[in-house]
Amino acid sequence: MRSSYVQSDAEIIASAREQPEAFTELYRRHAAAVFRYAISRLGREAADDIVAETFLVAFERRDTYDVAVPGALPWVLGIATRLIRRRRRQEADLWRLVSAVGGIGGDGTVHSGHDPSEGIDSRLDADTAVRSIAATVARLPKRDRDVLMLSAWSELDSAGIATALGIPEGTARSRLHRVRRILRTQLAAGAAREVENTDEQRNAARRTVVRAPSA
């Protein structure tokens, strides 16, 4: 049986220049990816707006798309990233909130669309890790946060991230390496503080037992 031909994103965009209704297929293919990315950066309430704005801008700029590039996801996520940058204060506030209260799976948090399902222990470990780096993420320059979040919450590789941000691939890799190093250092420091706090609690408990009067 002959398989049906599947148009590339570029072909869909080219068709949409003369037949605007064809653009609906591009939305169908990539809206979920844009939503996941937007919710990770701005929370659930803003994600729907970002998705709608992203595809409106993409539709309006369809004549500018380079049809020599088959896949349009980097282009679409690049548009979403530029829209998110306009709300960078809102994003920083969200990460500060996560730092303060955590909240895996809570509505409006960075994890509301990605609640881990491996079990309660894994969820608690992930929650602790997120809270320990959230303040650091909030302080990152927007260009570094863009690379980090595209890497963590999109389907793009380093080449796709570079395309989305309009930077050389080597620059994308360099920024990602630097940010990961910063976050690994923060995670290690958080783990060390956790051990120190646990040891202090144990020592305090022992001192309480020693001082307790005998019956």
C-alpha positions in Angstrom: 0.0 0.0 0.0 1.4 3.4 -0.9 2.0 5.7 2.0 0.4 9.2 2.0 2.7 12.1 1.5 3.3 14.4 4.6 4.0 18.0 3.9 6.9 19.6 5.6 6.4 22.7 7.8 8.0 24.8 5.0 5.5 23.5 2.5 2.6 24.3 4.8 3.8 27.8 5.3 4.4 28.3 1.6 0.8 27.1 0.9 -0.5 29.4 3.6 0.8 32.4 1.6 -1.9 31.8 -0.9 -4.3 29.7 1.2 -4.3 31.1 4.7 -6.4 28.2 6.1 -3.5 25.9 5.5 -1.7 27.5 8.4 -4.0 25.6 10.8 -1.9 22.5 10.3 1.3 24.3 11.5 -0.7 25.3 14.7 -1.9 21.7 15.1 1.7 20.4 14.9 3.5 22.8 17.2 1.0 24.5 19.6 1.5 21.9 22.3 5.3 22.4 22.2 4.9 26.2 22.4 2.4 25.7 25.3 4.8 23.5 27.3 7.6 26.0 26.8 5.5 29.0 27.7 4.1 27.3 30.8 7.6 26.5 32.0 8.6 30.1 31.9 5.5 32.1 32.7 3.0 29.7 34.3 -0.3 28.4 33.1 -2.3 31.7 33.1 0.0 33.4 30.6 0.8 30.3 28.5 -2.5 30.4 26.5 -1.8 34.1 25.6 1.7 33.3 24.5 0.6 30.5 22.3 -2.1 32.6 20.6 0.3 35.6 20.2 3.0 33.3 18.8 1.0 31.8 16.1 -0.6 35.2 15.2 2.9 36.6 14.7 4.0 33.6 12.8 1.0 33.8 10.5 1.6 37.5 9.9 5.2 36.8 9.1 4.7 33.7 7.0 6.0 35.5 3.9 9.4 36.0 5.6 9.9 32.3 6.4 12.9 30.6 4.7 11.2 27.7 2.9 14.6 26.1 2.4 14.3 25.1 6.1 11.9 22.1 6.4 11.1 22.3 10.1 9.6 25.4 11.5 9.6 24.6 15.3 12.8 26.6 16.0 11.3 29.6 14.2 8.0 29.3 16.1 9.8 29.0 19.5 12.0 31.9 18.6 8.9 34.0 18.2 7.6 32.7 21.5 10.9 33.5 23.2 10.8 37.1 22.0 7.2 37.5 23.3 8.2 36.0 26.7 11.1 38.5 27.0 8.6 41.2 27.1 7.3 39.6 30.3 10.7 39.0 31.8 9.7 40.6 35.1 6.7 38.3 35.3 9.0 35.3 34.7 11.5 36.4 37.3 8.7 36.8 39.8 7.5 33.3 39.0 10.9 31.8 39.7 11.1 33.7 43.0 7.8 32.3 44.0 9.0 28.8 43.2 12.1 29.5 45.3 9.9 30.6 48.2 7.1 28.0 48.2 8.0 25.2 45.7 4.9 23.6 44.3 5.4 20.8 41.8 2.1 20.4 40.0 0.5 23.5 41.4 -1.6 25.6 39.0 0.4 28.5 37.7 3.8 27.1 38.7 6.6 26.2 36.3 5.7 22.5 36.8 2.0 22.6 36.4 2.2 20.9 33.0 5.0 18.5 33.9 4.2 16.8 37.2 6.7 13.9 37.5 4.9 10.5 37.8 7.8 8.3 39.1 6.5 8.4 42.7 6.4 10.6 45.7 10.2 10.3 46.5 11.1 11.4 43.0 8.7 14.3 43.2 10.0 15.5 46.5 13.6 15.2 45.2 12.7 17.2 42.1 10.8 19.8 44.1 13.8 20.3 46.4 16.1 20.6 43.4 13.9 23.2 41.7 13.5 25.3 44.9 17.3 25.2 45.4 18.1 26.7 42.0 15.0 28.8 41.4 16.5 32.0 42.9 19.5 31.5 40.7 17.4 31.1 37.6 15.5 34.2 38.4 18.8 36.2 38.5 20.1 34.8 35.2 20.5 37.3 32.3 17.6 36.9 29.9 19.9 35.5 27.1 21.1 32.7 29.4 17.7 32.0 30.7 16.4 31.7 27.1 19.0 29.1 26.3 18.5 27.2 29.5 14.7 27.0 29.2 14.7 26.1 25.5 17.1 23.3 26.3 15.0 22.1 29.3 11.5 22.6 28.0 11.5 22.4 24.2 12.2 19.7 21.7 15.2 21.6 20.2 18.8 20.5 20.1 21.6 23.0 20.3 21.3 23.8 16.5 17.6 24.4 16.9 18.2 26.6 19.9 20.7 28.6 18.0 18.2 29.0 15.1 15.4 30.0 17.5 17.6 32.7 19.1 19.4 33.8 16.0 22.8 33.1 17.4 25.7 30.8 16.3 25.4 27.2 17.5 28.8 27.5 19.3 27.4 30.5 21.3 24.3 28.5 22.3 26.4 25.6 23.5 28.8 27.9 25.3 25.9 29.7 27.1 24.2 26.4 28.0 27.5 25.0 29.4 28.0 28.1 31.5 24.5 28.1 32.9 24.6 24.3 33.7 27.8 24.8 35.5 26.3 27.6 37.6 23.2 25.5 38.4 25.2 22.4 39.2 27.3 24.5 41.7 24.0 25.8 43.2 22.6 22.3 43.5 25.8 21.0 45.2 25.7 23.9 47.6 22.1 23.3 48.4 22.8 19.6 49.0 25.7 20.5 51.3 23.5 22.8 53.3 20.8 20.1 53.6 23.4 17.7 55.0 24.7 20.3 57.4 21.2 21.1 58.6 20.4 17.4 59.0 23.6 16.9 61.1 22.8 19.9 63.2 19.3 18.6 63.9 20.7 15.2 64.9 23.2 16.8 67.2 20.5 18.9 68.8 18.4 15.8 69.3 21.3 14.0 71.0 22.0 17.0 73.3 18.4 17.0 74.3 18.5 13.3 75.2 21.7 13.7 77.2 20.2 16.6 79.2 16.9 14.8 79.8 16.6 13.9 83.6 16.5 10.2 84.4 13.3 8.7 85.8 
